[in-house]
Amino acid sequence: MQANWVQHFGFERVPNCHCYTGAFTAPALQSGQAHVRANGFAAGCSECFDVDVNQSLRDSQQAGRRFDAIVLDPPKFAPTAAHA
């Protein structure tokens, strides 16, 4: 989701699930925070987690946590249709 959409619609709680930069855990989390700042948001307005996305969303639902929008862009699980 583009940062201007978040600002335009006044979204405040938007988990970006399956986000990654081709790196692993710590470097990816640091890159995520850098992207937040590069898009004009204060560093403290976001949190980055290394979690099981599906379980985390289930836990959020059970806890009654609500989101303004959810970005779901999972990685490709099969490189070609022949691998599906």
Sequence and secondary structure as in RCSB ss.txt:
>XXXX:A:sequence
MQANWVQHFGFERVPNCHCYTGAFTAPALQSGQAHVRANGFAAGCSECFDVDVNQSLRDSQQAGRRFDAIVLDPP
KFAPTAAHA
>XXXX:A:secstr
  HHHHHHHT     EET   SS HHHHHHHHHHHHHHTT  GGG       HHHHHHHHHHTT   S  EE   
 SSSSGGG 
